[in-house]
Amino acid sequence: VQNALQALLPQIREEIREEFRTGSGSLNAG
């Protein structure tokens, strides 16, 4: 289970990072 989690963590992190980046950009633009 730990292995699967470790493999999924990076993907989820990237997704959150992208979302945060987009949100930050939108907020900055607004």
N, CA, C and O atoms as CSV, one atom per row, in Angstrom:
chain,resi,resn,atom,element,x,y,z
A,1,VAL,N,N,0.853,-1.210,0.000
A,1,VAL,CA,C,0.000,0.000,0.000
A,1,VAL,C,C,0.879,1.247,0.000
A,1,VAL,O,O,0.620,2.200,-0.734
A,2,GLN,N,N,1.908,1.231,0.819
A,2,GLN,CA,C,2.793,2.394,0.884
A,2,GLN,C,C,3.386,2.687,-0.496
A,2,GLN,O,O,3.475,3.840,-0.918
A,3,ASN,N,N,3.790,1.612,-1.191
A,3,ASN,CA,C,4.391,1.798,-2.521
A,3,ASN,C,C,3.413,2.512,-3.440
A,3,ASN,O,O,3.777,3.471,-4.121
A,4,ALA,N,N,2.179,2.045,-3.456
A,4,ALA,CA,C,1.163,2.658,-4.329
A,4,ALA,C,C,0.980,4.125,-3.949
A,4,ALA,O,O,0.901,4.994,-4.818
A,5,LEU,N,N,0.915,4.388,-2.665
A,5,LEU,CA,C,0.720,5.763,-2.210
A,5,LEU,C,C,1.884,6.637,-2.665
A,5,LEU,O,O,1.690,7.740,-3.175
A,6,GLN,N,N,3.112,6.116,-2.469
A,6,GLN,CA,C,4.298,6.894,-2.861
A,6,GLN,C,C,4.278,7.189,-4.351
A,6,GLN,O,O,4.714,8.256,-4.784
A,7,ALA,N,N,3.765,6.235,-5.145
A,7,ALA,CA,C,3.727,6.434,-6.601
A,7,ALA,C,C,2.630,7.431,-6.971
A,7,ALA,O,O,2.760,8.163,-7.952
A,8,LEU,N,N,1.560,7.459,-6.193
A,8,LEU,CA,C,0.438,8.359,-6.498
A,8,LEU,C,C,0.699,9.771,-5.977
A,8,LEU,O,O,0.255,10.752,-6.574
A,9,LEU,N,N,1.409,9.866,-4.878
A,9,LEU,CA,C,1.670,11.172,-4.270
A,9,LEU,C,C,2.192,12.189,-5.286
A,9,LEU,O,O,1.620,13.272,-5.404
A,10,PRO,N,N,3.261,11.872,-6.022
A,10,PRO,CA,C,3.808,12.839,-6.990
A,10,PRO,C,C,2.759,13.303,-7.996
A,10,PRO,O,O,2.696,14.485,-8.332
A,11,GLN,N,N,1.938,12.372,-8.473
A,11,GLN,CA,C,0.918,12.750,-9.468
A,11,GLN,C,C,-0.073,13.731,-8.842
A,11,GLN,O,O,-0.374,14.777,-9.417
A,12,ILE,N,N,-0.574,13.382,-7.662
A,12,ILE,CA,C,-1.546,14.259,-6.989
A,12,ILE,C,C,-0.898,15.616,-6.719
A,12,ILE,O,O,-1.526,16.662,-6.887
A,13,ARG,N,N,0.349,15.582,-6.303
A,13,ARG,CA,C,1.052,16.833,-6.008
A,13,ARG,C,C,1.102,17.705,-7.261
A,13,ARG,O,O,0.861,18.911,-7.204
A,14,GLU,N,N,1.419,17.077,-8.385
A,14,GLU,CA,C,1.501,17.842,-9.641
A,14,GLU,C,C,0.146,18.451,-9.970
A,14,GLU,O,O,0.053,19.616,-10.357
A,15,GLU,N,N,-0.905,17.650,-9.813
A,15,GLU,CA,C,-2.258,18.153,-10.115
A,15,GLU,C,C,-2.572,19.360,-9.241
A,15,GLU,O,O,-3.035,20.390,-9.732
A,16,ILE,N,N,-2.317,19.226,-7.942
A,16,ILE,CA,C,-2.603,20.334,-7.021
A,16,ILE,C,C,-1.765,21.550,-7.411
A,16,ILE,O,O,-2.244,22.684,-7.394
A,17,ARG,N,N,-0.506,21.290,-7.761
A,17,ARG,CA,C,0.385,22.394,-8.126
A,17,ARG,C,C,-0.187,23.128,-9.343
A,17,ARG,O,O,-0.226,24.358,-9.381
A,18,GLU,N,N,-0.628,22.352,-10.330
A,18,GLU,CA,C,-1.197,22.973,-11.542
A,18,GLU,C,C,-2.431,23.786,-11.178
A,18,GLU,O,O,-2.597,24.924,-11.619
A,19,GLU,N,N,-3.295,23.181,-10.362
A,19,GLU,CA,C,-4.526,23.888,-9.963
A,19,GLU,C,C,-4.170,25.178,-9.233
A,19,GLU,O,O,-4.716,26.241,-9.529
A,20,PHE,N,N,-3.253,25.076,-8.282
A,20,PHE,CA,C,-2.855,26.254,-7.510
A,20,PHE,C,C,-2.276,27.321,-8.443
A,20,PHE,O,O,-2.570,28.510,-8.316
A,21,ARG,N,N,-1.433,26.856,-9.397
A,21,ARG,CA,C,-0.812,27.796,-10.328
A,21,ARG,C,C,-1.902,28.515,-11.131
A,21,ARG,O,O,-1.862,29.736,-11.285
A,22,THR,N,N,-2.860,27.760,-11.633
A,22,THR,CA,C,-3.933,28.366,-12.432
A,22,THR,C,C,-4.724,29.354,-11.566
A,22,THR,O,O,-5.005,30.475,-11.988
A,23,GLY,N,N,-5.073,28.927,-10.364
A,23,GLY,CA,C,-5.838,29.796,-9.478
A,23,GLY,C,C,-5.049,31.060,-9.179
A,23,GLY,O,O,-5.601,32.160,-9.201
A,24,SER,N,N,-3.766,30.909,-8.901
A,24,SER,CA,C,-2.921,32.055,-8.584
A,24,SER,C,C,-2.911,33.013,-9.778
A,24,SER,O,O,-3.038,34.226,-9.613
A,25,GLY,N,N,-2.758,32.457,-10.973
A,25,GLY,CA,C,-2.720,33.285,-12.179
A,25,GLY,C,C,-4.031,34.040,-12.330
A,25,GLY,O,O,-4.034,35.240,-12.605
A,26,SER,N,N,-5.146,33.334,-12.152
A,26,SER,CA,C,-6.456,33.968,-12.295
A,26,SER,C,C,-6.582,35.097,-11.274
A,26,SER,O,O,-7.034,36.195,-11.597
A,27,LEU,N,N,-6.181,34.811,-10.049
A,27,LEU,CA,C,-6.285,35.807,-8.986
A,27,LEU,C,C,-5.420,37.020,-9.334
A,27,LEU,O,O,-5.843,38.164,-9.163
A,28,ASN,N,N,-4.206,36.757,-9.823
A,28,ASN,CA,C,-3.287,37.837,-10.174
A,28,ASN,C,C,-3.873,38.668,-11.308
A,28,ASN,O,O,-3.831,39.898,-11.269
A,29,ALA,N,N,-4.422,37.994,-12.323
A,29,ALA,CA,C,-4.981,38.693,-13.484
A,29,ALA,C,C,-6.148,39.566,-13.016
A,29,ALA,O,O,-6.289,40.713,-13.442
A,30,GLY,N,N,-6.983,39.002,-12.131
A,30,GLY,CA,C,-8.156,39.741,-11.659
A,30,GLY,C,C,-7.695,40.866,-10.773
A,30,GLY,O,O,-8.517,41.625,-10.260
